[in-house]
């Protein structure tokens, strides 16, 4: 491990999330981490890809600015391709995308996410923002990739309090975390593990949830050039308001 | 003026007059657009002291948060409510929920459901078949508050969503002519459906152009649908408009910071109301309780 003045695990998580875009094809990009990963992907090697956004657009290159969200059209107008409406993306074409990449606030081993209520619905302890288009697109995704970039294992649960978005039957569901990648749903298993601080706790947590951790592959390390690109992006993202970027860059922990 | 313009109505009006003329308590009001929210219209609703509004506001966002805090709303139909910058909480939305305040009826729907409901409204049918979102709170916990149901027919069984037919739609466009032919540069969200589903459509344009220019750039909202046109540069700030101005990150963060407390939001409201408005609908009642 090397000492850094940033959250190295978050930076590497972002690189690995970006690689999902570089597998190529048409990729639906959700709010938050997926926006950053999609923007970073243009700086990585890999297959050509196009992004699709729920407001009704595809893009075919990096945004002029780091988009503050998927609805920050001026930031990515320079690379717009298809311009249509939300129904076209979320209802008419959703099942055709190669991958759907969404942010996971609270997720369970079935691949379901809660971004609505913590606690009772009548008087929640935390009212989360709600699902937007995530419920529509998750239900029809052929391959659903959830991104959970934080360091709180409690957000990976046996069963979420409420279900905002759930995968449809037969879809492949994968969860990216800073410690590794898990396949969720029937036959949930640890797919890939990183040799990083917290990995052992992550494995124990998955086991407690009934996830098989027998045969994960060890992930290949992030290259310096990839990490540099991610750091550059995070600096720009911090300027554009991203709290996760500011936290990652302000971290004083040593990895 | 073009030959078309010379023979067609000039629908130009002002923001103050449009809100005064077309919006009344108890009405259903669609507020566009997805990602380019008409903050200027929402703020005018607040200034004119409107209340009991049933808002259809797909992307919710800080505009919905402000209308909730200002007690403009009787109900809200929305997809999510937060600050997309950060992202950060929409504090009035969150405070109300976490305190158990159910004064405002919430119809929480996915964006797909809202688009389908507006399609039904536009087509003049009572409902639209939809993917039912099985296993989610929308289907199992009635988050759409009665708007989602099922039907059986000889063609099969399906989930359905109830039609939404706003009384008034405020639609943001980049350019419009005085007849209300509007040009939108960028993703459309649900805005065209909303215009088609609504009885009255008010187009809010960053720039007024000739009919020839509107046609040459591609008409997104045909004047056929449009009741009135407002020229209001900066209409969606602090959101951005392609080719004109960027989303204002600092302004977003400033609002979220102020609205994090009830007292901070009250100051924000006071600042907003200090800008002039000649019309009120409710006798200047106190909204700060």
Interface residues (C-beta under 8 A of the other chain):
Chain A: X31 X32 X53 X54 X55 X56 X57 X65 X68 X69 X70 X71 X72 X73 X74 X75 X77 X80 X83 X84 X85 X86 X87 X90 X91 X112 X115 X116 X117 X121 X122 X123 X124 X125 X126 X127 X129 X130 X131 X132 X133 X134 X135 X136 X139 X140 X162 X163 X164 X165 X166 X239 X240 X241 X242 X243
Chain B: X34 X35 X36 X58 X59 X60 X78 X79 X80 X81 X82 X84 X85 X86 X87 X88 X89 X90 X93 X94 X97 X98 X99 X100 X102 X108 X110 X111 X112 X113 X115 X116 X119 X130 X131 X133 X134 X135 X136 X137 X138 X140 X141 X143 X185 X186 X187 X188 X189 X190 X191 X192 X193 X239 X240 X241 X242 X243 X244 X245 X246 X247 X249 X252 X253
